[in-house]
Each structure stands twice: as C-alpha cells, then as structure tokens.
C-alpha cells in the first residue's frame, strides 16, 4: 500500500464537517444559529450524521470508489425498461449490425459508432482481427471488471446504510448531554430532547430510505446490465464468426429464454 493524498483530504474534510456539526450541536459554535428555522431540519444534525459516516468511508475505501458511489445517487429515480424489452432491443441492434457488417466490412466500423460502452469495446476488438476465442476471453474480463466496479459502489452504499444510524446515535448522545446540562432550566430540555431524537431520525431515514435502497438498486441493475453485456458479446462474436442472421437470432433468443424465429 502507498499513501493516498486524496484519502487524507477526504477524511479531513468530512471529519471537519463532523466536528463542526458536533460543536454547533452542543453550542460551542453558532454557525447554524442564524439560519432559517425549518421544521424537522437541523443542519448541525445533518453535519454530524453525514460527516461521520463519510469520514469512516474514506478510511475503508479508496477516495475514487467513495466518490463514484456517491455520484451514483443521481440515478436514484432512473430505471431500465423491462429486462425482456431491453434484451429484445439489443438483439434487434445486433441483427442490424450483422447486416451492415456483411454488406460492407471495410466501412462498417467507420459508419457505426455505438454510444454503448460494451458494444463500442466489442467493435474495437473485432476491428483488430483477433480470433473469436480471443475476443470472447477479453470481453468476459471486461464484463467482470465492470461488474466488480458496480459491486464496489453497492458495498459503499450499503456500508453508508449500516453506519448512518450509528452516527444518528452520536447526535442523540450530544442532544442528551445538552438536556442533562439544562435540567435546572426546563425551557432548554425540550429543544435538546428534540435535537437528540432528530439525529436518530436522520440516521435511520438516510439508511432505509436512500442508501440501502440504492445499494440494492445498483445490484439489481447490474444483474440486468451484465446479462445485456453478455448478450452483446455473444452476438458480436457470432458476427465475427460469420454466422447467419437466423442462427444469431435463434441463439441470442435462447440466451434470454425465448423461442427462435
């Protein structure tokens, strides 16, 4: 292992957010005091929960893996079409590629520029005149690597789900400290107790409404995408081998559990 400056930077930033939130919670600093009052929203509590769980993540995982997992949250409201529809569309695309490849092998790669990363990679392999066996071997490694990257994202998000309630309890303990410190002033007990419960609410809410569902979603989507990528691999290998359109259609249809022509 070697020293990682990005890991240190990520740890320092997130730990600073945690400490600022903790100090603000106990009244040592007054950063959020002048912010608008919104029911069920406390920025100091958010800083404790999010800063705490992210601090641990930068120790457990490389910085780029953590940032990649966090970036995947932008897809929380995105979904694939049905698996069957997606695979049927890919079969149609492959048959179109087969027709174009058979008609003009020389200009095929110049005139076909797929946006899909897997198809683009397969075209690159075919254009280098590797054998079908070599293309399949390299494509399988590529698919496994992409699947591993998605699994890492899911693992990070699941770890966030596991640790969020713990840091919610940290905020709860801070709130209880404030409450016990104000027992001689009944007016201060209520707000402190509310703060203590609010951080627990954030921790449990983030874990069960965001991080854990997203981890499961990534795994689910990856299973669909991995099937699609294997279909693309088999289809383009068959094109490389010069198989007929009917054979390609029937073989790919059998891969997704459907009848042939």
SEROMAR-715668 format. One record per residue: residue in one letter; x, y, z of N, C-alpha, C in turn. Coordinates in steps of 0.02 Angstrom, whole numbers, plus 50000, padded with zeros to 5 digits. Layout:
<atoms>
aXYZXYZXYZ/...
</atoms>
This chain:
<atoms>
x500424994050000500005000050000500445006250000/x500165011649972500515017949973500065023549998/x500375028850021499995034450049499565037649996/x498935039250014498455042249967498265049249990/x498495054449956498315061349975497565062649970/x497235059649920496515060749912496115057649970/x496355051949995496035048950054496105053450115/x496705056150125496825060750181496395066950175/x496355069750114495965075750103495225074350116/x494975068850090494275067050101494125065950174/x494575062550209494495061350281494485067950319/x494945072350303495005078650339494375082950329/x494145083350267493555087450253492935084750290/x492835078150285492235075150316492285075350392/x492885074250420492965074650492492845081750517/x493055086650477492925093650495492175095150496/x491815092350447491085093250447490775090150508/x491015084150526490765080750586490895084950648/x491495087550657491665091350716491275097950719/x491205101250662490825107550661490095106250682/x489815100750654489135098950673489075097450747/x489565093650774489555091850845489625098050889/x490085102450871490195108650911489585113150907/x489275113450849488675117650841488105114750882/x488065108050883487525104750919487555106250994/x488165106251023488225107451095488295114851111/x488275119151060488295126351072488975129451078/x489505125551062490185128251066490305133351011/x489985132350953490005137250899489285138550879/x489175144050843488485145850825488435147150750/x488605142050712488595142850639487895142650611/x487485137950636486805137150609486275141250647/x486495144850697486015148450739485615153550699/x485945156750651485615162050613485285159650549/x485295153050538484965150350479484205150050490/x483815149850436483085149550443482875143250481/x482355143950521482085138350559481585134650515/x481725128350500481295124150459481125117950499/x480475116350507480295110350546480645104050521/x480895100050567481225093650553481875094450513/x482135100450510482775101450476483265104950522/x483815101650536484345104450577485005103050543/x485345108350520485955107450481486525104550522/x486545106250586487075103450629486995095850636/x486375093550643486255086350648486425082850583/x486265085950527486455083150463487205082550456/x487555087650480488285087650476488575081950518/x488285080650575488515075150618488425068450584/x487835067350557487675060850527488085059750462/x488035064550416488365063750351489125064350358/x489365069150397490075069850407490385063750440/x490025060850488490285054950522490335048850478/x489795047450441489815041350401490305041950342/x490375048050315490855048950260491575048650284/x491695050850345492365050450373492605043150376/x492175038750398492355031750401492455028650332/x492055030850284492105028050217492775029550185/x493045035550196493675037350165494255033350195/x494155030350253494655025750281494565018750252/x493945016650244493815009850221493925008750147/x493785013850106493805013050034494235018550001/x494505017249942494865022449905494395028349890/x494685034249885494275040249875493855039849812/x494155037349757493775037149694493175032449699/x493235027049739492675022449748492115025749788/x492295029449839491795033049879491435038249837/x491815042149799491515047449758491085044449703/x491305038849675490915035549623490245033049651/x490265030249711489645027849743489175033549758/x489445039049784489025044849799488735047649734/x489135047749681488895050249616488325046049588/x488305039649606487775035349580487095037149608/x487075041149661486435043249691486025047449642/x486355050349592485975054449543485515050149501/x485605043549503485185039049464484625035949507/x484495038849565484015035749610483305035349581/x483145039849535482475039749505482495037349433/x483025033849414483095031149346483025023549348/x482725020849295482635013649291482735011249220/x482945005049213482935001849147482215000449127/x482094999649062481464996749041481454989549064/x480914986049051480884979049073481474975149043/x481694970249080482284966349059482174963248991/x481584960348980481434957048916481454962048859/x481154967848869481144973048817481854975448801/x482264976248853482954978548843483344973448802/x483284967048818483664961948783483414960948711/x482764961448702482484960948634482734966648591/x482794972648619483064978348582483784977048562/x484174974148607484874972648591484934967548536/x484494962548536484504957548482484364960848415/x483884965348413483734969048351484344973048328/x484674976348376485274980248358485824975848330/x485924970048361486444965448339486294962948269/x485664961448255485484959148188485594964548136/x485484970848155485624976448110486384977048098/x486774976148152487504976248144487734970648098/x487424964748106487624959048065487494960547991/x486924963547977486754965147908487244970247879/x487394975447918487854980647895488564977847886/x488764973447933489444970447930489514965947869/x488984962147853489014957647796489014961447730/x488674967247729488634971147668489284975047653/x489614977447705490204981647693490674981247753/x491094976047754491554975147810492064980747815/x492274983447759492804988447759492584994947792/x491964997047779491735003447806491275002747866/x491194996547890490724995347945490904999248007/x491534998948029491725002048092491735009648087/x491865012348027491855019648018491145022348019/x490675018447994489985020847988489545019148048/x489785014748092489405012848152489785014948214/x489495019748250489815022448311489325021648369/x489295015848400488825014848456489015018948517/x488505021348552488635025148614488725020548674/x488475014448669488535009648724489265007448732/x489525007648792490235006148805490404998948787/x489964994248803490114987248789490144985948714/x489654988448677489644987448604490244990848572/x490414996748595490995000248568491634996248580/x491694993348639492284989348655492314983148610/x491744979948599491724974048557491924975748485/x491694981548461491874983648393492634984648388/x492924987548441493644988548440494024981948436/x493784976948472494104970348471494034967148402/x493444967448373493334964448308493764967948254/x493824974548260494204978348209494944976748209/x495194973748264495914972048269496064965048243/x495534961648219495614954948189495844949548238/x495654950348302495754944848349495304939048329/x495484933148351495054927348339494434927848383/x493924923948367493304924048406493434921948478/x493874917048489494034914748556494384920248597/x494844923748565495194929248599494724934848615/x494264936448569493784941748581493334939948640/x493104933748642492664931648697493034931948765/x493654929748766494044929848828494134936948855/x494324941548810494424948448832493774951848851/x493234950148816492584953048832492334950648900/x492454944348915492244941748980492614945249037/x493264946449027493644950149078493374957249086/x493194960349030492914967149031492254967249069/x491824962449056491174962049090491274960949165/x491734956449183491864955149254492124961449290/x492554965149255492834971249285492284976349297/x491844977349249491304982049257490824979849312/x490704973349317490274970749370490594971949438/x491254971049442491604972249505491564979449527/x491604984049479491554991149496490864992949523/x490354990049493489674991349517489564988249587/x489874982449598489814979249664490134983549718/x490704986749700491034991149749490574996949767/x490244999849718489775005349732489225003049779/x488954997149765488414994549807488674993249878/x489284990649884489574989349950489664995849990/x489885001149956489975007549990489315010250014/x488805010049972488145012549992487845008350048/x487965001750046487714997550100488064999150165/x488725000550161489085002550221488825009150248/x488645013750203488345020050225487685018750261/x487295013950235486665012250268486785009250337/x487325005350343487475002150407487715007050459/x488095012250438488405016750486487975022950500/x487505024650456487105030750467486735030650534/x486395025050553486055025050618486535025950677/x487155023450669487635024150724487805031450736/x487905035250682488065042350691487435046350708/x486845043550693486235046450720486235046050796/x486485040350821486525039550894487045044250924/x487585045750887488075050650912487735057350923/x487335059550874486965065750883486475065350941/x486185059450949485715058551005486075059451072/x486675056551077487055057351139487235064651152/x487405068251099487565075351106486945079151131/x486365077451102485745080651125485585079151197/x485725072951219485605071051288486075074751336/x486695075851313487165079651353486905086651365/x486645089651312486365096451318485765096251365/x485345091151358484745090751400484925090051474/x485415085751489485615084851558485945091151586/x486275094851542486605101051563486105106551577/x485475105651553484965110851562484385108451605/x484505103551648483965101051690483695106451738/x484135111151756483915116451801483535121951763/x483525121351696483145126051654482665122051611/x482055121051634481575116851597481465118951525/x481545125351510481425127751442481945125051392/x482515122951418483035120351374483005112851364/x482595109351405482575102051400482225099851336/x481675103051320481285101251260481675101651196/x481985107451180482385107951119482955102951116/x483275101651174483825096951175483585089851160/x483005088051189482735081351176482515080651103/x482225086051076482035085951005482645085050960/x483185088350977483805087750939484075080650943/x484035077751003484285070951013483905065950969/x483255066750965482855062150926482915063550851/x483045069750833483075071650762483675068350728/x484235068050762484825064950731484715057450721/x484375054250767484205047150757483745046350697/x483275050950690482815050850633483205051550568/x483695056050566484105056850506484485050450489/x484805047550541485205041550530484785035850503/x484215034550534483785029050513483475030550445/x483275036950435482975038950371483445038150313/x484055040750320484545040150266484705032850251/x484755028850304484935021850295484395017950257/x483775018950276483235014750250482855017650191/x482925024150180482565027350125483025029250067/x483685029250078484135031450025484695026450013/x485135025450062485745021650050485615014250037/x485225010950080485095003850071484695002450007/x484155006349993483805005149929484255006249868/x484705011249870485135012449813485645006849804/x485885004049860486354998349855486014992449822/x485404991049841485034985449811484864986949738/x484724993249724484554995149655485154994249609/x485744996149632486354995249592486464987849578/x486384983549628486474976349617485954973649568/x485334975949574484814973649529484954975849458/x485124982349450485264984949383485874981549352/x486374980049395486974976849370486824969849344/x486374966349377486204959649353485874959949284/x485464965149274485154966049208485674968049156/x486104972849175486604975349128487114969949111/x487284965749159487774960449146487484955349096/x486844953849103486514949549054486514952648985/x486384959148983486384962748919487074962748887/x487594963848928488274964048902488484957148876/x488284951848910488444945148886488084943648821/x487484946248814487104945448751487464949048694/x487684955248708488054959048658488694955348638/x489054952748688489674949148675489544943248629/x489054939148646488914933148606488694935048536/x488284940248530488044942248465488594944648419/x489044948748446489584951448403490104946148389/x490214941448435490664935848420490374931648363/x489724930648364489404926848310489464930548243/x489404937248246489504941148185490214940348160/x490694940548207491404939648189491524932848157/x491154927748179491234921048152490874920148086/x490494925348065490154924948001489514920848002/x489194920148060488584916148065488004919648030/x487514915648011486934918347976486484922248024/x486064926647995485604930648035485124926248074/x484874920948042484404916548076484724913048135/x485334910648127485684907248182485804912048240/x486024918148223486154923148275485524924648314/x484974925748278484344927248310484114921648356/x484154915548332483934909848372484384908648433/x485034909348423485484908048479485424913448533/x485354919748512485274925048562484594924648596/x484084922748559483424921848589483424916348641/x483814911048627483864905548676484204907848740/x484654912748734485014915248793484544918848841/x484014921848814483544925448857482904921548870/x482924914948853482374910648869481774911348824/x481894913448762481354914048714481464909248656/x480924908048619480974903648561481354906948506/x481534903348456481894906048399481444909648351/x481594909048286481224912548235480484910448234/
</atoms>
